[in-house]
Amino acid sequence: MEYRQLGTTDMSISAVSFGTWALGRRLGHVSKESALTALNHAIDCGVNFFDTADVYGNGRSEALIGEVLKERSERVYVATKFGRRDDFTNPENYTYDKVRSYCEDSLRNLQMEALDL
């Protein structure tokens, strides 16, 4: 696997990442077993960057990533997005308290203490 430095960070990111939109069941049913197998296989192949969002299956893709990462020792980076559950064009949905709530929900789903991106 080829890796690249992410900007000026110390993150060495795989050139191939794993987007988890489909794990949220938007493209049809993806069983939990199949999703976990795919995520583990990606890590086995050297993928260390996963892209997700809180709206992918209403947190399902984040929770699946969290479940896999809990069992793995490799350093994996996760980028998640939030704010789409509400009207993302409304600035009132980006108050400190709202953003904190979005982040805490994602952290809980991912079983992580901090978001990478």
TAFEN-V702975 format. One record per residue. N is the residue number from 1. SS is DSSP state (H for helix, E for strand, C for the rest). PSI is psi in whole degrees, 0 to 359 (none if undefined). OMEGA is omega in degrees with one decimal (999 if undefined). Layout:
BEGIN
n=[N & N]
ss=[SS & SS]
psi=[PSI & PSI]
omega=[OMEGA & OMEGA]
END
This chain:
BEGIN
n=[1 & 2 & 3 & 4 & 5 & 6 & 7 & 8 & 9 & 10 & 11 & 12 & 13 & 14 & 15 & 16 & 17 & 18 & 19 & 20 & 21 & 22 & 23 & 24 & 25 & 26 & 27 & 28 & 29 & 30 & 31 & 32 & 33 & 34 & 35 & 36 & 37 & 38 & 39 & 40 & 41 & 42 & 43 & 44 & 45 & 46 & 47 & 48 & 49 & 50 & 51 & 52 & 53 & 54 & 55 & 56 & 57 & 58 & 59 & 60 & 61 & 62 & 63 & 64 & 65 & 66 & 67 & 68 & 69 & 70 & 71 & 72 & 73 & 74 & 75 & 76 & 77 & 78 & 79 & 80 & 81 & 82 & 83 & 84 & 85 & 86 & 87 & 88 & 89 & 90 & 91 & 92 & 93 & 94 & 95 & 96 & 97 & 98 & 99 & 100 & 101 & 102 & 103 & 104 & 105 & 106 & 107 & 108 & 109 & 110 & 111 & 112 & 113 & 114 & 115 & 116 & 117]
ss=[C & C & E & E & E & C & C & C & C & C & C & E & E & E & C & C & C & E & E & C & H & H & H & H & C & C & C & C & C & C & C & H & H & H & H & H & H & H & H & H & H & H & H & H & C & C & C & C & E & E & E & E & E & C & C & C & C & C & C & H & H & H & H & H & H & H & H & H & H & H & H & C & C & C & C & C & E & E & E & E & E & C & C & C & C & C & C & C & C & C & H & H & H & H & C & H & H & H & H & H & H & H & H & H & H & H & H & H & H & H & C & C & C & C & C & C & C]
psi=[139 & 141 & 151 & 145 & 134 & 103 & 230 & 15 & 176 & 12 & 124 & 107 & 138 & 142 & 335 & 127 & 174 & 111 & 132 & 19 & 315 & 334 & 344 & 7 & 18 & 333 & 18 & 178 & 125 & 117 & 156 & 317 & 314 & 319 & 313 & 322 & 315 & 315 & 315 & 320 & 319 & 314 & 319 & 329 & 0 & 0 & 129 & 19 & 119 & 135 & 129 & 184 & 155 & 339 & 355 & 96 & 28 & 44 & 356 & 314 & 322 & 315 & 322 & 317 & 314 & 319 & 318 & 314 & 332 & 332 & 352 & 153 & 347 & 151 & 116 & 137 & 141 & 129 & 128 & 158 & 154 & 172 & 353 & 346 & 328 & 180 & 101 & 351 & 352 & 113 & 336 & 343 & 8 & 36 & 167 & 312 & 320 & 313 & 319 & 318 & 316 & 312 & 317 & 322 & 314 & 318 & 318 & 314 & 315 & 349 & 41 & 159 & 341 & 150 & 136 & 319 & none]
omega=[175.4 & -179.9 & -179.7 & 176.5 & 179.1 & 179.5 & 179.8 & 178.5 & 174.5 & -178.7 & 174.6 & -169.5 & 177.2 & 179.5 & 175.2 & 176.6 & -178.5 & 174.2 & -170.1 & 179.9 & -177.8 & 179.7 & 177.3 & 174.8 & 178.4 & -178.2 & -176.0 & -176.3 & 170.6 & -177.8 & 177.3 & -179.9 & 179.5 & 179.6 & -179.6 & 177.3 & -179.7 & 179.7 & 178.5 & 179.0 & 178.4 & 178.7 & 177.4 & -179.5 & 176.8 & 176.8 & -179.8 & 179.8 & -179.6 & 178.5 & -178.1 & 175.8 & -179.0 & -179.7 & 176.8 & -177.6 & -179.6 & 178.3 & -176.9 & -178.1 & 176.2 & -178.7 & 178.3 & 176.7 & 179.4 & 179.9 & 179.9 & -176.5 & 178.0 & -177.2 & -175.0 & 178.7 & -178.5 & 175.2 & 179.5 & 179.6 & -178.8 & 171.1 & 176.3 & 179.8 & 179.8 & 177.5 & -177.7 & 177.2 & 177.3 & 176.1 & -174.0 & 177.4 & -177.6 & -179.1 & 179.9 & 177.5 & -180.0 & 173.2 & 178.3 & -177.0 & 179.5 & -179.3 & 177.0 & 178.7 & 176.7 & -177.9 & 179.8 & 176.4 & 179.9 & 177.8 & 178.4 & 178.0 & -175.8 & -175.6 & -178.8 & 177.4 & -179.8 & 175.6 & 177.6 & -176.5 & 999]
END
